[in-house]
Amino acid sequence: MPKAVSSLDLTLNERPAHLALTRWLHEELRRAILDGRLRPGTRLPATRDFARQYGVSRGTAVTAFEQLQAEGYLRGQVGAGTFVDERLPEHAARKVGTVKRPPGVARRLPPPLTGLTLFHTARPFRCHEPALAEFPVDIWARIASRRLRRVSTSLLAGRDTRGHGPLREAIAGYLGSSRGVNCSADRIAVVSGVQQALDLLARLLVKPGDAVWMEDPGYFGATTAFRNAGARIVPVPVDEHGLCVSQGLRAFRAAKGAYLTPAHQFPLGVTMPLERRLALLAWAREAGAFLIEDDYDSEYRFEGRPAPTLQGLDKRGSVILVGSFNKLLFPSLRLGYIVAPPALVDPLLAFRFGTDQHASGLDQAILCDFIVEGHMGRHIRRMRELYAARLAALQEGGRKYLAGLLEISHIQAGLYTAGFLRNGMTSREAEEAAAANKIETMGIDRFALRRTDLHGLVLGFGAFDESQIRRGLTGLAAALERRKRRI
């Protein structure tokens, strides 16, 4: 691993009048090491350059460096320079590793998600990761290199709050042909992903106290966005056809809007039929409510006809479609989109300008070329076959290894499926048992707002080949079987 080079200025506190120059410099450098601002292995500038930077004589710099070397904070290497020692004195190492009590403002923040074991390397059955090893990095790199060689100043400048114009044209064409979306480029805003889209829309559309229907169970990122905006969350149960409109009407007919995942409900995976979609649109029209349609994972349907979007049925401008390329391609891409009704476009853009202004122009241009040149379509078709095989392996293995323990849903879409417990465990107990066996999964109850009747696990399969899936299933079976023997 290359050494870090301290080529930037280091901020030093003013020297007290009573303190000698050499002692001041020694103490400031020592404090920077102890505070972690100068990290172990960092190479310091040569004493001549250091003296010039900080307005001291070279002799003063040499003396301070030598004293720190004698104390074990720095080490010199002939012909290479002076470095912060990786093996700090024991008392110094303890101080560097000390966790300070958070300030009062941090102690008042809500606690982070607890009880969930996350492994750095993806392990079965992480549900939010695609098959990254299958992404055509060579094609992406070739497009990126070409774009960089021909980059224009306008692309580097960015400026367009809506996003890169050619990319918006490409997105409109893609959504119109593959998802039945009724849109044009001027109704699209490019964002960093679905979470940013939800955050912007929640703050734009909702006033504190406004009621919003949320799927129960459903995507907690959406719930968080609306809660942060001050919305009153109205849990609406999900049945085998998706969000139950009749129960939403009984719970709060006059809600301001609703968030839903009709093509592939998260986390149960069901698809909303036409009759239910029309009922939602009728309610939105009557109540003057907005509908936010999250179209995640919609490209990966492995049997039957692709489910059209709710937005494509909307004739009154009630539906706002949000989507992302981050799971479709790779998570660190951080590019997604909002398809807004005509009346919402200008307010949305004005509001968005006050946040991050616009997404990365260069990344947008690379993605545009990837779509227009046909690479994304080929990638989706190839991955659809791969994911279908992995889902089949999961379902077949589930019948073989998990009989009487966990029943895996017969879902034919997306990158994950739900499994329902048959061994008497709760979702949390099963999740903890799996984690103890180095299996990464999430209990369905993590996504519930009010419901307590669902006991199961969310199982991702997209990132794992068939042998990894089989090993994961045997490990999960062992974890769940232990509980079964006890009851």
Secondary structure, DSSP 8 states (H G I E B T S, - for coil): ----B--S--------TTS-HHHHHHHHHHHHHHTTSS-TT-EE--HHHHHHHHT--HHHHHHHHHHHHHTTSEEEETTTEEEE-SS--HHHHHHHT------HHHHTS-----S----SS--TT-SS---GGGS-HHHHHHHHHHHHHT--HHHHH---TT--HHHHHHHHHHHHHHH-----GGGEEEES-HHHHHHHHHHHH--TT-EEEEEES--HHHHHHHHHTT-EEEEEEEETTEE-HHHHHHHHTT-SEEEE--SS-TTT-----HHHHHHHHHHHHHHT-EEEEE-TTTT-B-SSS----SGGG-SSS-EEEEEESTTTT-GGG--EEEE--HHHHHHHHHHHHTTT-S--HHHHHHHHHHHHTTHHHHHHHHHHHHHHHHHHHHHHHHHHH-TTTEEE----BSSEEEEEE-SS--HHHHHHHHHHTT---EEGGGG-SS-----EEEEE-TT--HHHHHHHHHHHHHHHHHHHHH-
